[in-house]
Amino acid sequence: MMHKKIWLIIGAILALLSIISGALATHWISHKVNTNTFEIAVRFQMFCSLSLLIMAVLIPHTKYNSLIIKLTLYIFGLGTLFFCGSLYILSFYKLESIGIITPIGGVLLILGWIMFIYWIVKNPINH
């Protein structure tokens, strides 16, 4: 149960930070950042945070290998950090070398979705 709570907190914090980041970009820092890149980071961070919340809610309803869903949460967390984090950095500093991290994060997010789909297919959801 503690594992679920930690991921619910992480998902909620990421969603909160996404909203705050979007507000900052719109009202206070739009002249200092590449807004297109920043908006992509904010949007994907929200998608990822909602995904983490959904997965965390499903943890107690699992019969089939809860290790898979837990691993999927970690992969999503890392994918979010690498993908969105690198985009935030790129939007402020235009460091081309950090751009290599973005596709790594994207691959982790894709892998996370594949694992989540696999878990859904193999797991009979309890009510």
C-alpha positions as CSV (number, residue, x, y, z in Angstrom):
1,M,0.0,0.0,0.0
2,M,2.9,2.3,0.7
3,H,4.2,1.9,-2.9
4,K,0.8,3.1,-4.2
5,K,0.9,6.2,-1.9
6,I,4.4,7.2,-3.0
7,W,3.4,7.0,-6.7
8,L,0.2,8.9,-6.1
9,I,2.2,11.7,-4.4
10,I,4.7,11.8,-7.2
11,G,2.0,11.9,-9.8
12,A,0.1,14.6,-8.0
13,I,3.3,16.7,-7.5
14,L,4.2,16.3,-11.2
15,A,0.7,17.4,-12.2
16,L,0.9,20.4,-9.8
17,L,4.3,21.4,-11.2
18,S,3.0,21.1,-14.7
19,I,0.2,23.6,-14.0
20,I,2.6,26.0,-12.2
21,S,5.1,25.7,-15.1
22,G,2.4,26.4,-17.7
23,A,1.3,29.5,-15.7
24,L,4.9,30.7,-15.4
25,A,5.4,30.3,-19.1
26,T,2.2,32.1,-20.0
27,H,2.5,35.0,-17.6
28,W,6.1,35.6,-16.4
29,I,8.8,33.9,-18.4
30,S,7.6,33.7,-22.0
31,H,10.2,36.2,-23.1
32,K,13.0,34.2,-21.5
33,V,12.3,30.7,-22.9
34,N,11.6,28.9,-26.2
35,T,7.9,28.7,-25.5
36,N,7.2,25.9,-28.0
37,T,9.7,23.6,-26.4
38,F,8.5,24.6,-22.9
39,E,4.9,24.0,-23.8
40,I,5.7,20.5,-25.1
41,A,7.5,19.7,-21.8
42,V,4.5,21.0,-19.8
43,R,2.0,19.0,-21.8
44,F,4.0,15.8,-21.7
45,Q,4.6,16.2,-18.0
46,M,0.9,16.4,-17.4
47,F,0.2,13.4,-19.6
48,C,2.9,11.5,-17.7
49,S,1.7,12.6,-14.2
50,L,-1.9,11.4,-15.1
51,S,-0.5,8.1,-16.3
52,L,1.4,7.6,-13.1
53,L,-1.7,8.4,-11.0
54,I,-3.8,5.9,-13.0
55,M,-1.1,3.2,-12.7
56,A,-0.7,3.8,-9.0
57,V,-4.5,3.4,-8.5
58,L,-4.4,0.1,-10.3
59,I,-1.6,-1.4,-8.0
60,P,-4.0,-2.9,-5.4
61,H,-6.2,-4.4,-8.1
62,T,-3.5,-6.6,-9.5
63,K,-3.3,-10.3,-9.5
64,Y,-0.8,-10.8,-12.2
65,N,2.8,-9.9,-11.4
66,S,2.6,-6.6,-9.6
67,L,6.4,-6.3,-10.2
68,I,5.6,-5.4,-13.8
69,I,3.3,-2.5,-12.9
70,K,5.9,-1.3,-10.3
71,L,8.7,-1.5,-12.8
72,T,6.5,0.3,-15.3
73,L,6.0,3.2,-12.8
74,Y,9.8,3.5,-12.4
75,I,10.3,3.5,-16.2
76,F,7.6,6.2,-16.6
77,G,9.1,8.2,-13.8
78,L,12.6,8.1,-15.4
79,G,11.1,8.7,-18.9
80,T,9.3,11.8,-17.6
81,L,12.4,13.1,-15.9
82,F,14.6,12.6,-19.0
83,F,12.1,13.7,-21.6
84,C,10.5,16.7,-19.9
85,G,13.5,17.6,-17.9
86,S,15.7,17.9,-21.0
87,L,13.1,19.9,-22.8
88,Y,12.8,22.3,-19.9
89,I,16.6,22.7,-19.9
90,L,16.6,23.2,-23.7
91,S,13.9,25.8,-23.6
92,F,16.0,27.9,-21.2
93,Y,19.6,27.3,-22.2
94,K,19.6,25.9,-25.7
95,L,22.3,23.4,-24.8
96,E,22.4,21.2,-27.8
97,S,24.3,18.5,-25.9
98,I,21.4,17.9,-23.5
99,G,19.2,17.1,-26.5
100,I,20.5,13.5,-26.5
101,I,18.6,12.9,-23.3
102,T,15.2,13.8,-24.8
103,P,15.0,10.7,-27.1
104,I,16.2,8.4,-24.3
105,G,13.3,9.7,-22.2
106,G,10.9,9.2,-25.2
107,V,12.1,5.6,-25.6
108,L,11.5,5.0,-21.8
109,L,8.0,6.4,-22.1
110,I,7.3,4.2,-25.1
111,L,8.7,1.2,-23.2
112,G,6.5,2.1,-20.2
113,W,3.4,2.2,-22.4
114,I,4.3,-1.2,-23.9
115,M,4.8,-2.7,-20.4
116,F,1.5,-1.1,-19.2
117,I,-0.4,-2.6,-22.2
118,Y,1.2,-6.0,-21.5
119,W,0.2,-5.8,-17.8
120,I,-3.4,-4.9,-18.7
121,V,-3.7,-7.8,-21.2
122,K,-2.2,-10.3,-18.7
123,N,-3.9,-9.0,-15.6
124,P,-7.5,-9.7,-14.7
125,I,-8.6,-6.5,-13.0
126,N,-10.3,-7.1,-9.6
127,H,-13.3,-5.1,-8.5
